[in-house]
Structure formats: C-alpha cells, structure tokens
C-alpha cells in the first residue's frame, strides 16, 4: 500500500498506582492519522486538523513526526512519509493526547512498509515521539494504545494484564487544560521510603487482583499515595469528583494521566454509568463543564482504518 489511515484510542495513564508504567486504553475518543509514502527521504506534514491545530509542523518537534523520523532512521528507509493528522484528543487533558498522535502515525506508517513490524517493535519509536511532548520516555499511554486494554510498560517490555470483561472505567474530562510538564514539575522534591513501600504494595494488589478477577484486592490497592497528593491541588474540584465516584461504589478513583481528567474503576458497566453524572455534577459545582467516557477496562488497540 502507498497510504493508510489509523486510529489510536485515548488512555488513562498511571492508573493511580503505576506512575509512568501502567495504562489503560478507552473507547470513544482518539486521534486519526493518515500516512502516505513519498519518494523524498523525509517526514512532512500536509495537514493538521481537529480539536488542536496549532501544533508544530517541524517533525522533530511534533510527536507524530518524531516517531516516524525514528522509524525511518532505524529501518534505513529510502522513502519518506507525508502525514495528515486529525486530533480528537485535546492536549493537556490527561487522556494521552500526545501519545495517540504518535501511535496512530506509527500504525499507519507500519501498514505501508514492505515488511510491517509488530506492535512491540513500534514501541521504541513511540517513546521517541512521547519524549517530544512530555520530556521523558514513559510508556503508560503508548503501551495500552499499541496492545489494547490494561498494559504494564517496564524495562522496555509491554505486558498486557488480564482483566475481567465486565469491569469498566469512567473518565470525566473537565473543560480545562493542565499541561503535562507543569504537572510533572509538581512532583519535584523528596519522598519518604514509607510512601514507596505503600505504593509498591498497592500496585501489586491491583495487578494480582486483575489477574485473579478479585475486586476486593483491587479495592484495597487502587489508591495513589505518591503522585495524587502532589497534583490534587492543580485540579479544581478533584476531591469532590473522587468522592462522588467512591460513593457510587468505585473500586478506586484518581487522576487520569497528568490530569485534569479523573477516572474511576467499577465492576460493571452499570456502575460506571451511574457514577458518571455524579462526577460531572461535582465538576460543575467547581465551575467546569465536562464530558464522560465509559469504557471496558479491556479497551481497544490502535488499528488501521483504511
């Protein structure tokens, strides 16, 4: 093929207990990228459309462009790529907006290669793209977009975590922006050893609970004792939104990615649907309109559309 179009879903980064290493894809929102093979040995943007248009067209300063530059260099390709990017995820939303662009671009570009790569082989190129936006190479958003569902990204590996099919999440995105770099700055400083021990225990409980289908273990562990306390003040209304989810029976609730979106996990779709209006009401009381996205925790992977 000479051209292809791919879609990458949004994601929940960190999932409370796995800072930079654990993420979940979600249904209902994402980025769409079309990539065309060109004779010139370069990467260029032909169009940027959608909810964000003022993105850099210099490929080295754009997540999608940088990812395809890395692919070209690693594979020593003689041809280049022309990109058309349609943004569906707002930047600074806490739903993996920068990661979705580079993953969709890579999946589309991969479809026009003479010898396509596996999702795992695309991962290093996606990390190059993500670094442009956030300043660090973390796979908690990229991993679930490439593989779908709940994914652990650690030591260069992507591991999909099995989760009961009935379990659902809700993400509520307020009409506000919180830049990833600003949210990461809030994490500077020292941390006590007890906090690391507590977070490690919580991560272990969540992972084992997912594998066993034991919601009690997940309820015991799905709490962020390291990052959330330092970022909560950056999100107006966060305590009330979180408590609204917990009152509706959530297994746990926390900040999605760097924020300002908030997510919660439930044992059923009905539970997530019941909680969404209460979480939105809490944001409204803080002065923000919001959107809610309900998805199986076993969410979709990026895919070729055309």
WOHU-V715183 format. One record per run of one state. SS is the DSSP state (H for helix, E for strand, L for the rest). FROM is the first residue (numbers start at 0). LEN is the number of residues. Records with the same first field share a line. If there is no record, write none. Layout:
SS: FROM-LEN, FROM-LEN
This chain:
L: 0-2, 13-8, 38-4, 50-8, 61-1, 75-4, 87-9, 111-7, 134-7, 147-2, 154-2, 161-6, 174-5, 185-7, 212-2, 221-6, 234-3, 247-4, 255-6, 266-2, 285-4, 296-6, 304-2
E: 2-11, 21-17, 42-8, 79-8, 149-5, 156-5, 167-7, 251-4, 261-5, 289-7, 302-2
H: 58-3, 62-13, 96-15, 118-16, 141-6, 179-6, 192-20, 214-7, 227-7, 237-10, 268-17
